[in-house]
Amino acid sequence: MKKKIFGRKTAMVLALALTTVSLAACGGSGGSAPASAEPVMDTEQTEFTILGGQSALSPGYTDNEVLNKLQEETGISITWNTMSDSLSEQVNIHIAGGDLPDAFMGVGFSNYELATYGEDGTFIDLTPYITEDVMPNLTKVLEEHPEVRAAITMDNGAIYGLPSGEQMGTAGIGKEKDYSIFTVPQFSMINKAWLDELGLEIPTTLDELHDVLKAFADNDMSATYYGNAPGSTIPLCTGYDQWCWGQNIFYAGFGFTNWINDVCMDLVLTPDGKANFVCDDDGYREAMTYFHDWYAEGLIDIEMFSQTDTQLMSKCQQGYVGVSTWWYIEELMGEYAKDYVFLPVLDGPSGTNNVTVRTGGGTTSGNLSVTSKCESPVNLLKFFDRWYDGEIVMQLQYGPIGVYFTGQDENGVWNSITEEEAQAQFGKGAGELKSTYEVAGPKLILSSYYRDYFHMEDRAIERLTDLYDVWMPQVKDDTTYPIDCVFTAEELEIIDRYRPDFESIVAEQEGLWIKNGGPTDEEWEAYKQNLVDTCGMEELLKVYQDAYDRYAAAQE
């Protein structure tokens, strides 16, 4: 009887996961490389059983017109055993009892589970089937995107699950280079009307911004310009270490931006491929001392460490705030948006800056695995290869042409149904309509699909345009640590042991230094020693370096 690991182990691995979007960074086992396997080319089996997940609003897949058409075109028939509740329990029962379907779909296995089930023979290695003859669409994707292959390849060299993921980048709006929508998480902005009123220029350095913030405070610009209550001006208002509304963009003047990270806070990758934690660098220490001075002068919102994004937005939309961070000026500033412009990335006291960019949405491999019961993997995988056609995957994600997609523009790119059209035709909103037709499984949506097959939403287009035209020209180096690195079981244990305390201590100390001042030489040395002795910084760094080295090698 096979060992039951789906459930408790999944919870453990997901707790290690860096975000809920990317399970790919959480798996891998330390097993030996699989024996070289020849593909099973038997094609007699045409009827298959698949066990997996579906959304709560889905009526199931038996009558799904897109899936049925694909089955007809590939000459197979599938019995769908899908559910939205009790999925983990059913997976455990079937695996533990040896009662395997031909494939599991939409389960969300971690890489740890994939490697474990692959090495004990429950799942087959799909590598021999990813060829131009069997899976031409996926083969083409992996040739053009070696990073996807690296993300689904276990540390033993096998592939036990097909890739899934949703990229959204600047290629989708027709740009030459494809930068993920997450590349620069925070866009900083300043009240230009207040600058003009005071006869000041847009600052280009942190020192200049300091003087501007002091002028905003000294002249109580919220009161004098907008007529708010005396003393209501907040020169600089952000959250603390928050996603799109934190203070981190201002650290660029000291050589780093320690974004909220899908891998590990304060971890960066240097251009020469070396992993590094910035939280013990001299520039980090300088930044803490520098911004404490701002905080002590009252230039930074005293509530930055406790406020929510809703509270931040309320302050901005009442005209209290001179400088803040968000993706969209209009959304954050409301009726005052016309008075604001984006700030440039500001030089620090040394005259330079460096924005540490981050990676995009992750690629997972836990949503389609073929089991050892399947007698004709070739037939089944030819069916799933159709999922890697851009026009097909858009229908599996949103709904069929003629239902969710209503017409094409002059370039043949499909338009989505509007909220009003969905209510009139189907009696439900566009989001509910999507959930009704959406199929769980190995769906990989590349950035280019938004350019070639279907339009992305207007807000995403706006943000990507700002990213490409305003922010990326200011980025000197776009090297980033990939969230799709695959970790071994031993590496996961090290991450589990050290990462929570490491991140907690660094974040807590950063906040204390900004509020209270420091660090002194003695405090700085003690802090660095604590990161090594107690928080396992050197062990963590080795884990991330080794995982990256394997990831890079898998793309060669």
C-alpha positions in Angstrom: 0.0 0.0 0.0 1.4 3.4 -0.9 2.1 6.0 1.7 -0.5 8.6 2.2 1.1 12.1 1.9 -1.6 14.2 0.3 -3.0 16.4 3.0 -0.7 16.8 5.9 2.4 16.9 3.7 0.6 19.3 1.3 -0.2 21.6 4.2 3.4 21.5 5.2 4.7 22.2 1.7 2.1 25.0 1.2 3.2 26.6 4.4 6.6 26.8 2.9 5.3 28.1 -0.4 6.3 31.6 -1.2 2.8 32.5 -2.5 -0.3 30.6 -3.1 0.2 31.3 -6.8 3.5 29.3 -7.1 3.7 25.8 -5.8 6.6 25.2 -8.1 9.1 26.7 -5.6 8.1 24.2 -2.9 8.9 20.8 -4.1 11.4 18.3 -5.3 12.8 15.3 -3.5 16.4 14.1 -3.2 15.9 10.8 -5.0 18.2 9.4 -7.6 17.7 10.0 -11.3 15.1 7.7 -12.9 16.2 5.0 -15.1 16.1 6.0 -18.8 12.6 5.1 -19.9 11.2 4.4 -23.3 7.8 5.8 -24.1 4.9 3.4 -24.1 3.6 3.8 -27.7 0.5 1.6 -27.3 -2.5 3.4 -28.8 -5.3 0.9 -28.2 -6.7 2.5 -25.1 -9.1 5.3 -26.1 -11.3 5.5 -23.0 -9.8 7.2 -19.9 -10.8 8.1 -16.4 -9.6 11.3 -14.8 -9.9 12.3 -11.2 -9.6 16.0 -10.2 -10.9 19.3 -9.2 -13.4 21.8 -10.4 -14.7 25.2 -9.2 -17.7 25.3 -6.9 -19.8 27.0 -9.7 -18.8 24.4 -12.3 -21.5 21.9 -13.4 -18.8 19.4 -14.1 -17.0 18.6 -17.4 -19.2 15.9 -19.0 -21.1 18.5 -21.1 -18.3 21.0 -21.5 -18.3 21.8 -25.2 -14.7 22.7 -25.5 -13.5 19.5 -23.8 -15.9 17.4 -25.8 -14.7 18.9 -29.1 -11.1 18.2 -28.1 -12.0 14.6 -27.3 -13.7 14.2 -30.6 -10.7 15.6 -32.5 -8.2 13.4 -30.8 -10.3 10.2 -30.9 -10.6 9.6 -27.1 -13.4 9.5 -24.5 -12.9 10.7 -20.9 -15.0 9.9 -17.8 -14.6 12.9 -15.5 -14.6 12.3 -11.8 -14.3 15.9 -10.6 -15.3 17.7 -7.5 -14.9 21.0 -5.6 -15.1 19.5 -2.1 -13.3 16.5 -0.5 -10.7 16.4 -3.3 -7.7 15.7 -1.1 -9.6 13.0 0.7 -10.5 11.3 -2.5 -7.0 11.6 -3.9 -5.6 10.0 -0.7 -8.1 7.2 -0.9 -7.3 6.3 -4.5 -3.6 6.5 -4.2 -3.4 4.7 -0.8 -5.7 1.9 -2.1 -3.9 1.6 -5.5 -7.2 2.4 -7.2 -5.7 4.8 -9.7 -7.4 6.8 -12.4 -5.5 7.2 -15.7 -4.6 10.7 -14.6 -5.1 13.3 -11.9 -6.1 16.8 -13.1 -6.4 20.1 -11.2 -5.3 18.6 -7.9 -2.4 21.0 -7.3 0.3 18.5 -6.2 3.4 20.1 -4.8 6.8 19.3 -6.4 7.6 17.2 -3.3 4.5 15.1 -3.9 5.2 14.8 -7.6 8.7 13.6 -7.0 7.6 11.2 -4.3 4.9 9.7 -6.4 7.1 9.7 -9.5 9.9 7.8 -7.8 7.5 5.1 -6.3 6.0 4.5 -9.7 2.6 6.1 -9.1 3.2 8.8 -11.7 5.1 8.2 -15.0 7.9 10.4 -16.3 6.4 12.5 -19.1 9.8 13.5 -20.5 9.8 10.8 -23.3 6.4 12.0 -24.5 7.2 15.7 -24.8 8.2 15.4 -28.5 7.1 17.0 -31.7 5.3 13.7 -32.6 3.3 13.4 -29.4 3.1 16.9 -28.0 4.1 19.4 -30.7 2.4 22.4 -29.0 4.1 21.9 -25.6 7.4 21.0 -27.2 7.3 24.4 -29.0 6.5 26.2 -25.8 9.4 24.6 -23.9 11.8 25.3 -26.7 10.8 29.0 -26.7 10.6 29.2 -22.9 13.3 27.1 -21.3 12.5 28.6 -18.0 9.2 26.7 -18.1 11.0 23.4 -18.6 13.3 24.3 -15.7 10.3 25.0 -13.5 8.7 21.6 -14.1 11.9 19.5 -14.0 12.5 17.7 -10.7 16.0 17.6 -9.3 16.3 14.0 -10.6 15.7 15.2 -14.2 12.2 13.8 -14.5 8.9 15.6 -15.4 5.9 14.2 -13.5 3.4 17.0 -14.3 2.5 19.3 -17.2 3.1 23.0 -16.8 0.4 25.4 -15.6 0.6 29.2 -15.0 -0.6 32.5 -16.1 1.9 35.0 -17.2 0.9 38.7 -17.7 3.7 40.8 -19.1 4.6 43.6 -21.5 4.7 41.2 -24.5 0.9 41.1 -24.1 0.7 44.8 -25.0 3.0 44.5 -28.0 6.3 45.5 -26.4 9.6 44.0 -27.5 10.7 42.8 -24.1 8.4 40.8 -21.8 8.5 42.1 -18.3 6.1 40.6 -15.8 3.4 42.9 -14.4 5.0 42.2 -11.0 8.5 43.3 -12.0 8.4 46.6 -10.1 5.7 46.3 -7.4 5.6 49.9 -6.2 5.1 53.1 -8.3 5.9 56.2 -6.3 4.0 59.5 -6.9 4.1 63.1 -5.7 1.7 66.0 -5.5 2.9 68.2 -8.4 0.3 70.9 -7.7 1.9 71.4 -4.2 5.3 71.6 -5.8 4.2 74.2 -8.3 2.5 76.2 -5.6 5.8 76.3 -3.6 7.9 76.9 -6.7 9.7 73.5 -6.4 10.9 71.0 -9.0 10.2 67.3 -9.0 13.0 65.8 -6.9 15.6 63.5 -8.4 17.5 62.6 -5.3 16.5 61.4 -1.8 18.0 64.5 -0.3 15.9 66.7 -2.6 12.8 64.7 -1.6 13.6 65.3 2.0 13.6 69.0 1.5 10.4 68.8 -0.5 8.7 66.8 2.2 9.8 69.3 4.8 8.4 72.1 2.7 5.1 70.2 2.4 5.0 69.9 6.2 6.2 73.4 7.1 3.6 75.0 4.8 0.9 72.5 5.8 -0.1 72.0 2.2 -3.1 69.9 2.8 -4.6 72.8 4.8 -3.3 75.7 2.7 -4.0 74.2 -0.8 -7.1 72.0 -0.2 -8.6 73.8 2.8 -8.4 70.8 5.1 -8.0 71.1 8.8 -4.8 72.7 10.1 -2.0 70.2 10.7 -3.6 67.5 8.4 -0.6 67.3 6.0 1.2 64.0 5.8 4.3 64.5 3.7 5.1 60.8 3.0 2.5 58.1 3.6 3.0 54.4 2.9 2.6 51.0 4.6 5.6 49.1 6.0 7.0 46.4 3.8 3.7 46.1 1.9 3.2 44.9 -1.6 2.3 47.8 -3.9 2.0 50.4 -1.1 5.2 50.0 0.9 8.3 52.2 1.5 10.7 49.9 -0.3 11.0 51.8 -3.6 12.8 54.6 -1.7 15.6 52.1 -0.6 16.8 52.1 -4.2 19.0 55.0 -3.4 21.0 52.7 -1.2 21.4 49.9 -3.8 18.5 47.6 -3.2 14.7 47.3 -3.0 13.7 44.5 -0.6 10.2 43.9 -2.0 7.7 41.5 -0.4 9.2 38.5 -2.1 7.9 35.2 -3.4 11.2 33.5 -2.5 12.6 35.0 0.7 12.5 38.6 1.8 15.8 40.5 1.2 17.1 37.8 -1.2 18.5 39.0 -4.5 20.4 37.5 -7.4 23.4 39.4 -8.6 24.2 39.7 -12.4 26.9 37.0 -12.0 24.3 34.5 -10.7 25.1 34.7 -7.0 22.4 34.7 -4.4 22.8 37.4 -1.7 20.8 38.7 1.3 20.9 42.5 1.3 19.9 42.7 5.0 23.5 42.5 6.1 25.0 44.8 3.5 26.4 48.2 4.4 23.9 49.9 2.2 21.0 48.4 4.2 22.5 49.8 7.4 22.9 53.2 5.8 19.2 53.2 4.7 17.9 52.4 8.1 19.8 55.3 9.6 18.8 57.7 6.8 15.1 57.0 7.0 15.0 57.1 10.8 16.0 60.8 10.4 12.9 61.3 8.2 10.7 59.5 10.7 12.1 61.5 13.6 11.4 64.8 11.8 7.8 63.8 11.2 8.1 63.5 7.5 6.9 59.9 7.4 3.4 58.9 8.6 3.7 57.8 12.2 1.0 55.1 11.4 3.0 53.5 8.5 3.7 50.4 10.7 0.1 49.8 11.6 -2.3 51.1 9.0 -4.1 49.1 6.4 -4.3 49.9 2.7 -7.9 51.1 3.2 -6.7 53.6 5.8 -3.9 54.7 3.4 -6.3 55.2 0.6 -8.7 57.2 2.8 -5.9 59.6 3.7 -4.9 60.0 0.1 -8.4 60.6 -1.1 -9.0 63.3 1.5 -6.0 65.3 0.2 -3.8 64.8 3.1 -0.8 63.1 1.5 2.1 64.6 -0.5 4.0 61.4 -1.5 2.8 57.8 -1.6 3.1 54.5 -3.5 0.5 52.5 -5.5 0.0 51.1 -9.0 -2.5 53.6 -10.2 -2.6 57.3 -9.3 -6.3 57.6 -10.0 -7.2 54.7 -7.7 -5.2 55.9 -4.8 -5.7 59.6 -5.0 -9.4 59.7 -6.2 -10.6 63.2 -7.1 -7.1 64.6 -6.4 -5.4 62.4 -8.9 -5.0 65.2 -11.5 -2.6 66.9 -9.1 -0.1 63.9 -8.9 2.6 62.6 -11.2 5.0 59.6 -10.8 8.3 60.3 -9.0 11.5 59.0 -10.7 13.7 56.5 -9.0 15.7 58.7 -6.6 19.5 58.7 -6.3 20.8 58.2 -2.8 23.5 60.2 -1.0 26.2 58.4 -3.1 24.6 59.7 -6.3 23.4 56.3 -7.6 20.3 54.0 -7.3 19.5 50.4 -8.0 16.0 48.9 -8.3 16.0 45.2 -7.5 13.3 43.8 -9.9 11.3 40.7 -9.0 10.0 37.8 -11.0 6.5 37.2 -12.4 3.8 34.6 -11.8 5.1 31.1 -11.1 4.8 28.0 -13.2 3.4 24.9 -11.5 3.5 21.3 -12.5 0.9 19.7 -10.2 -2.3 20.0 -12.3 -1.9 17.0 -14.7 -0.1 13.8 -13.8 -0.5 10.5 -15.7 -0.5 7.4 -13.6 1.0 4.0 -14.1 -2.5 2.6 -14.7 -2.7 4.5 -18.1 -2.0 2.0 -20.9 -1.8 4.5 -23.7 -0.2 7.7 -22.4 0.4 8.8 -26.0 -3.3 9.1 -26.7 -4.1 10.9 -23.5 -1.2 13.3 -23.9 -2.1 14.2 -27.4 -5.4 15.4 -26.0 -3.7 17.5 -23.4 -1.2 18.9 -25.9 -4.1 20.7 -27.5 -4.4 22.7 -24.2 -1.1 24.4 -25.2 -2.8 26.1 -28.2 -3.4 29.7 -27.3 -7.0 29.9 -28.6 -7.9 26.7 -26.9 -6.5 27.5 -23.5 -8.2 30.9 -23.4 -11.5 29.0 -23.7 -10.6 26.5 -21.0 -9.7 29.5 -18.7 -12.7 31.7 -19.4 -15.3 30.0 -21.6 -16.1 29.1 -25.2 -16.1 31.3 -28.2 -19.7 32.5 -28.7 -20.2 32.5 -24.9 -17.4 34.4 -23.1 -15.7 35.6 -26.2 -18.0 37.6 -28.4 -16.1 39.0 -31.3 -12.7 39.8 -32.8 -11.0 43.1 -33.5 -9.3 44.0 -36.8 -6.3 41.9 -35.8 -8.3 38.8 -35.0 -7.9 39.2 -31.2 -10.9 38.1 -29.2 -12.9 40.5 -27.0 -14.4 39.3 -23.7 -18.1 39.6 -22.9 -19.0 42.7 -21.0 -20.8 42.7 -17.6 -23.9 44.0 -19.2 -23.9 41.5 -22.0 -23.4 38.6 -19.5 -26.3 39.7 -17.4 -28.6 40.2 -20.4 -27.7 36.9 -22.1 -27.0 34.5 -19.2 -28.4 36.2 -16.1 -25.1 36.3 -14.4 -22.0 38.5 -14.2 -18.9 37.9 -16.4 -17.0 36.6 -13.4 -19.7 34.0 -12.5 -19.9 33.1 -16.2 -16.2 32.4 -16.2 -16.4 30.2 -13.1 -19.1 28.2 -14.7 -17.1 27.3 -17.8 -13.5 27.4 -16.4 -11.7 24.0 -16.4 -9.1 23.2 -13.8 -5.9 21.6 -15.2 -2.7 22.2 -17.0 -3.4 25.7 -18.5 -0.4 27.8 -19.4 -1.2 31.3 -20.5 1.8 33.1 -21.9 2.1 36.9 -22.1 2.0 36.8 -25.8 -1.4 35.2 -25.8 -2.9 38.6 -24.8 -1.4 40.1 -27.9 -2.3 37.3 -30.3 -5.5 35.7 -29.0 -7.5 37.7 -26.5 -7.4 41.1 -24.8 -6.4 41.6 -21.2 -8.3 44.0 -19.0 -7.8 47.7 -19.4 -6.3 48.2 -15.9 -3.6 45.6 -16.6 -2.8 47.4 -19.9 -2.5 50.7 -18.1 -0.2 49.2 -15.4 2.0 47.4 -18.0 2.3 50.5 -20.1 3.5 52.5 -17.1 5.9 49.7 -16.1 7.4 49.6 -19.6 7.4 53.3 -20.5 8.1 54.9 -17.1 9.8 52.4 -14.7 11.8 49.9 -16.7 13.9 52.6 -18.5 15.1 53.5 -15.0 16.1 50.0 -14.1 19.8 49.3 -14.6 19.7 45.6 -14.3 16.8 43.2 -14.6 18.4 40.1 -13.0 16.0 38.5 -10.5 15.9 35.3 -8.5 13.3 33.0 -10.1 10.4 31.8 -8.0 10.3 28.6 -10.1 13.4 27.0 -8.6 12.8 23.4 -7.5 14.0 22.5 -4.0 14.9 19.1 -2.7 13.3 17.6 0.4 16.4 18.3 2.4 16.5 21.9 1.2 12.8 22.3 2.1 13.6 21.2 5.7 16.3 23.9 6.0 13.8 26.5 4.6 11.2 25.3 7.0 13.6 25.4 10.0 15.1 28.8 9.4 13.1 31.0 7.0 10.2 32.1 9.3 12.5 33.3 12.1 15.0 34.8 9.7 12.3 37.0 7.9 10.6 37.9 11.2 13.8 39.1 12.9 15.0 41.1 9.9 11.6 42.8 9.4 11.2 43.5 13.1 14.7 45.0 13.4 14.2 47.1 10.3 11.1 48.6 11.7 12.7 49.3 15.1 15.7 51.0 13.5 13.5 53.3 11.4 11.4 54.2 14.4 14.0 54.3 17.2 17.3 55.0 15.3 20.5 52.9 14.9 22.2 50.7 14.5 25.3 51.4 16.5 28.5 49.5 15.5 27.9 47.1 18.4 24.2 46.6 17.5 25.1 46.0 13.8 27.7 43.4 14.5 25.4 41.6 17.0 22.6 41.6 14.5 24.7 40.1 11.7 26.1 37.4 14.1 22.5 36.6 15.1 21.5 36.1 11.5 24.2 33.6 11.1 24.1 31.8 14.5 20.4 31.7 15.1 18.6 32.4 11.8 20.7 30.0 9.6 21.5 32.7 7.0 24.4 30.9 5.6 22.5 27.6 5.3 19.6 29.4 3.7 21.9 31.2 1.2 23.4 27.8 0.2 19.9 26.3 -0.4 18.9 29.2 -2.6 22.2 29.2 -4.5 22.1 25.4 -5.1 18.5 25.6 -6.3 19.2 28.4 -8.6 22.3 26.7 -10.1 20.1 23.6 -10.9 17.5 25.9 -12.4 20.0 27.6 -14.6 21.6 24.3 -15.7 18.1 23.0 -16.7 17.8 25.8 -19.3 21.1 25.1 -21.0 
